[in-house]
Amino acid sequence: MIITKDKPFTNDEIEKLKEEFDVYIKTVIDLKRKICSAGSDRHFESEKILLEDGSKQSDVWGGGIDLETKTIDFNSFINIRPTDKNTSNEIQDASIREEYEKLTKFFFSGIL
């Protein structure tokens, strides 16, 4: 189940987001608008939701959360964007990674 919102996810919502992978939640965040779309099977599904809602590609980044280790990662094929100086599936810019981590902790404050 994909849930997209600008407020922290509730514990009930987090349980629904876990349905796809159980111990891992894929996340896509618009860093400028501060909106998170989570729970997709593939990052591009959440990316599409955000872009159709008015997000700009350069503001949208993907990653996820390992629920067992409480580790945030910055890994997604949607991050490969040479025009934005990101040539890897990892978010390479330290300031973008920092903002992504900060927002992930906000959206998942109930578990992180």
C-alpha positions as CSV (number, residue, x, y, z in Angstrom):
1,M,0.0,0.0,0.0
2,I,1.3,3.4,-0.9
3,I,0.6,6.3,1.4
4,T,1.5,9.9,0.5
5,K,1.4,12.7,3.0
6,D,3.1,15.8,4.5
7,K,2.7,14.7,8.2
8,P,4.3,11.9,10.1
9,F,3.0,8.4,9.5
10,T,0.9,6.9,12.3
11,N,1.7,3.5,13.7
12,D,-1.3,2.0,11.9
13,E,-0.1,3.6,8.6
14,I,3.4,2.2,9.2
15,E,2.0,-1.3,9.6
16,K,0.2,-0.9,6.2
17,L,3.5,0.4,4.6
18,K,5.3,-2.8,5.8
19,E,2.9,-5.0,3.8
20,E,5.1,-5.0,0.7
21,F,8.5,-6.0,2.2
22,D,7.8,-6.6,6.0
23,V,11.1,-5.2,7.3
24,Y,11.8,-2.5,4.7
25,I,9.8,0.5,3.5
26,K,10.7,2.2,0.3
27,T,10.4,6.0,0.5
28,V,10.3,8.8,-2.0
29,I,10.5,12.4,-0.7
30,D,10.0,15.8,-2.3
31,L,12.6,17.7,-0.3
32,K,11.2,21.1,-1.2
33,R,7.5,20.5,-0.6
34,K,8.3,18.1,2.3
35,I,5.9,15.3,1.1
36,C,6.7,11.6,1.5
37,S,5.3,8.8,-0.6
38,A,6.0,5.4,0.9
39,G,5.2,1.7,0.7
40,S,5.6,1.1,-3.0
41,D,7.0,-2.0,-4.6
42,R,9.2,0.2,-6.9
43,H,10.3,3.7,-6.2
44,F,9.1,5.0,-9.5
45,E,5.5,4.3,-8.4
46,S,5.8,6.8,-5.6
47,E,7.9,9.2,-7.7
48,K,5.0,9.2,-10.3
49,I,2.5,10.1,-7.6
50,L,4.6,13.1,-6.4
51,L,5.3,14.3,-10.0
52,E,1.6,14.1,-10.9
53,D,0.9,16.1,-7.7
54,G,3.2,19.0,-8.8
55,S,6.6,18.0,-7.5
56,K,9.7,18.9,-9.6
57,Q,12.0,16.0,-10.6
58,S,15.0,17.7,-9.1
59,D,13.4,17.8,-5.7
60,V,12.3,14.1,-5.6
61,W,14.7,11.5,-4.2
62,G,14.4,7.9,-3.2
63,G,15.6,5.6,-0.4
64,G,14.2,3.5,2.4
65,I,14.2,2.3,6.0
66,D,15.4,-1.0,7.3
67,L,12.9,-1.5,10.2
68,E,15.1,-4.2,11.9
69,T,18.2,-2.0,12.1
70,K,16.5,1.4,12.0
71,T,18.8,2.3,9.2
72,I,18.0,4.9,6.6
73,D,19.4,4.3,3.1
74,F,19.6,6.6,0.1
75,N,19.5,4.0,-2.7
76,S,17.1,4.1,-5.6
77,F,17.3,3.9,-9.4
78,I,15.2,7.1,-9.5
79,N,18.3,8.9,-8.0
80,I,20.4,8.3,-11.2
81,R,20.2,11.8,-12.8
82,P,23.3,13.1,-14.4
83,T,21.6,16.4,-15.1
84,D,21.3,16.9,-11.3
85,K,24.9,15.8,-10.9
86,N,23.9,12.4,-9.4
87,T,25.4,9.6,-11.5
88,S,24.7,6.8,-9.0
89,N,21.6,5.2,-7.4
90,E,22.9,6.5,-4.1
91,I,22.2,10.2,-3.3
92,Q,25.7,11.7,-3.7
93,D,25.3,15.3,-2.6
94,A,25.8,15.5,1.2
95,S,23.3,18.3,1.7
96,I,20.6,16.4,-0.1
97,R,21.4,13.2,1.9
98,E,21.2,15.2,5.1
99,E,17.8,16.7,4.2
100,Y,16.5,13.3,3.1
101,E,17.6,11.8,6.4
102,K,16.1,14.6,8.4
103,L,12.7,14.4,6.6
104,T,12.7,10.6,6.9
105,K,13.2,10.9,10.7
106,F,10.3,13.4,10.7
107,F,7.9,11.2,8.7
108,F,8.8,8.1,10.7
109,S,9.3,9.7,14.1
110,G,7.2,7.0,15.7
111,I,9.9,4.3,14.9
112,L,13.1,6.2,14.3
